[in-house]
Amino acid sequence: MMHGPCGEANTKSPCMMDNKCTKHFPKKFNSETTIDEEGFPIYRRRDNGREIKKGSIKLDNRSVVPYNRDLLVKFQAHINVEWCNRSRSIKYLFKYIHKGVDYVLGLVKEKNGSTNENDEIKKYLEMRYISTTEACRRIFQFELNYRDQHVERLNFHLENEQQVIFPDSTDVKKILRRKGVKETKFTQWMEANKQHEEARELTYADFPTKWVWKSKEKKWEKRKQGYAIGRIYYAHPTSGERYYLRMLLNTVKGCTSYTQIRIVDGMVLPTFKAACKARAF
């Protein structure tokens, strides 16, 4: 799982463009793994002096492609494995399904060479299936699109940092006095935990499986039918306490206040970050 050689060592490498490696190799040495401002990982690369020879060129840790050792041993193949923490990584994974395959155009003509302008057979033969999977589903007349489960998006925020939307012309004082301005899905989740003992058995992410959010009344009601799954809003690793709060919400159950979220083994910790460390996240 070594990249290259490229760069000055091999300017004719396929990854080279404008005298630069398009994959940004060789990387820099790093003492530990960190996350950059855009949410991408910068992996640890030890400067331990270890080298291997590829042809006549020596390569070190800066040229190692991210990998998983167990997968390499199991499948005996080159498998690039990297940490993903962005929504567009999903697009990257599934784009290969929709890239399409090779296909042949067929055309039915009369002996004199003329064709009917509204030739349905011709139009059908020129049709391009996105993939073999879609072709099979069309042939067997299966549905191509359907919604399996309802997904409830769950917002969250730090204390007294609710998101409020209002036009520029609105008086700020009127906004603060508006009924229900401080009530959100997140705050009402804690209120539901105060009022209902059975609600305390669920995390915030699992709450929509048993409870339904009523947007007009701004409250959670016990689910009578159907099923839904919850998805907590994304928080960037550099967003500070908001990021650590989100991590805790995936684990803690039945919290009735922000203070209770920070409780670990009976101790109230000063920050959400400290609570995450105490839980060994």
N, C-alpha and C positions, 0 to 999 in steps of 0.2 A: 504494500500500500504506500508506495513512494511516488511522488509526482516528479515528472521531469526525467532527466535534467532539462532545464529551460533557462531563459534569461541569457546572461553573457556566456554561460557555459554551452548553450545550444540555441542559437538564434533561429534555427530552422524548425524548432519544435512546433507541432500543430497548435499548441495553445498560445503561441506568440502572435501579437498584433501590435503594430507600431512600436516594435522593439520592447514590448511589455507583455508579461504573462497575463492572460485574461482571467486566470484563476487566482491571481495575486500570490503566486509562489515565487521564491521561497518566503515563508512567513517570518515573523520576528520571534526571538526567544522571549518567553514569558515565565515568570516564577509561579503564577497562579492563573486560574481561569477567571475571566471577568466578562461583564456585559457592556457593550459600547452604548452610545447614546441612542442608536437606532434599534436597540434590542437584540443585536446579534452577538453571539458568543466569541470571545477571543480566548482560544484554548491555551492551557499551560503547555509550554514547550521548553523542556529542560536543556540548559547548555551544559551537558555532561560530557562532552567530548566524544561521544559515540558516533561513529560514521560507518557507512557501507559504501561499497564501490558498485556503481552502475556503469558498465562499460569502462571507460578510463576516467570517469568523473566521480568524486566523492560527494555523498549526500549525508546530511545530518538531520536532526529533529525538525528543522525548519521546512523540510520537504515531505514530512509525513502527512498523508491524507487521513482525516478523522475517520476512525473505524471502531468496530466492536470486536474484540478478540474472539469471543465465543462464537459469533456468527461466522467469522473467517474460518475458524477450525471446523465448524459444523458443515458448512457448505463448500469449503475449499474453493472460494471464489472471491473476487474483489467486490466488497460491499462498502459503499461510502455511507457512514452514519453520522448525522450531525444533530445537535440540539435545536429545536424550533420553538419559538415563542411568539409567533405572529400569525394573524389570520390569513395572510397571503400564502403561508406555507401549505394551507389546505389546497389552494389553487394550484400550487406547484405539484402537489401529489397527484391531483386528479386531472391535470391537463394532459397527461400521457394517455389517458383513456380516450380523450376526445381529439387527439392529434390526427387521427384518420389513418387509413391503410391504402395501399396501392389498389387501383381499380382500373377496369377497362371499359371504355365507352362502346356501346353496341348501337348499331343503326340499321334499321330495316328500310330498304329502298325498293322502288318498283324497277322493272327492267329498263324503262326508258330514263331512269335516273331522277325522275321527279318525285317529290315527297309531299305529303299532305301537310299543310301548315298546322293543323290541329291534330297532329299525330300523337295520340296518347301512349302508344307503345314506345315510340321514340323517346318521349319525355320520361317514361318509366325506366328505360334502359340507361338513360343519361343520369339517373338519380344516383347520388353518392351517399352511402351510409357512413355515418361517423365512425363506427367500429363494428366488428363482428358481433359484439354483444347486442348492440342496438338492432342489427339486422335480424338476429334470431328473435328478439322480442317483437319486432314488427311482423315477421313471418308467422309467429304463433299468436299474434294479436293480443299480446300482453300490454298492459298500461305502461307508458313510458314515464309518466310523472304522477306522483301521488304524495300526499302528506301522511306520514305514519303516525306521528305524535305531535301534539301541540307543545311548543316551546315557550315558556314564560321567561322573558328577560328580566333579570333581577338587578336593579340598581342598588348601589350602596354608597355611603359617604361618611366622612368623619363627622364628629359631633358639631352641630350647628353649621354645616356646610352643604345644606340641601341645594340642589340646582333649582333656580327659579327663572322662568322665562317671562319676559314682559316687554312691551314696546317702549321706545325711548321717551315717548310723551307721558308715560305713566308716572305719577307721584310715588316716590320710594316709600313714603310713610303709609300710603294706601296699600301698597304691596305687602308691607309688613303686617298690616291689620287684616289682610285678606284671610277669609276662613279656610282652614286646611292648608295654609302655605307651608307649615312645618311638617306636615304629614306626608310620608313617602312609603313605598313598599317596605323599605328597610326599617323605618321607625315603627310602622304598624306591625311588622313581624315581631318586634320586641314587645309591643303591646299585647299581641295575641298570646305570646308566651306567658305574660302576666296573668291573663284571664283564663287560659285553658291549659289544664295540666297535660292533656294528651299532645298538645302542640310542642311541648318541651322535649319530645323524643326525636325531633327532626332537626337536621341542620338547615341553614338558610337555603342551600341549593336543593335540598330534598323537600322543602316546604310545599311547592306547587303540586306534589304528588298526592297530597291529602287535603290541601286547602286551595281555595280559589280567590284571586284578587278581584275585588269589585272596585273599578276605577271611579265610578260616580260617588259611591259612599266612602271611598278611600279606606277600605278595611278588608281583612281576610275573613272568608267564611269557609266553613267546613265543606269539603267537596262531597256532593251527592252522587255524581255520575262522571264518567269519563276519566281521562288520565292525562297528565302533563308532566313535563320534566323542566327543571329550572336551570338557567344558565346565568351565572353571575357576570356582570360587566368586567371587561379586561382592565387590569391595572398594570402600568409599566413598572418594571423593576426599579426605575429611578424616581418613582413618584413618592418615595418615602413611606410615611405611616399608612397611606392609603393602600400601598402594595402589601404590607404586612397584615393589615386588617382583612384584606381579601383572602390571604392564606389561612388566617384563623377561621374565617367563615366557612371554609370547607370542612372544618373539623368540629368546632364547638356546637353544642346543642342547647336549646332552651334558654338562651341569654335574654335577659329583660332590660339590660342597660349596656352602655359602652364600657362601664367599669367591669361588669361581669365577664365580658369578652376577654379582658386582660387577666382574669384570675387563673392561676395555675397552681395546683396542689394547695389550694386554700390561701395563697398569697396574691395580693393585688399588685401587679407589676406596673411601673410608671408609664411604659409605652407598649404599643403593639409589637414593635420590633423585639423588645425584651421578652414579651410573651412567646413569640415565635422561637427565640433562642432557647427558652426554658422548655419548650415542647420538642426541641431538637429538630425543627423544620430545616 
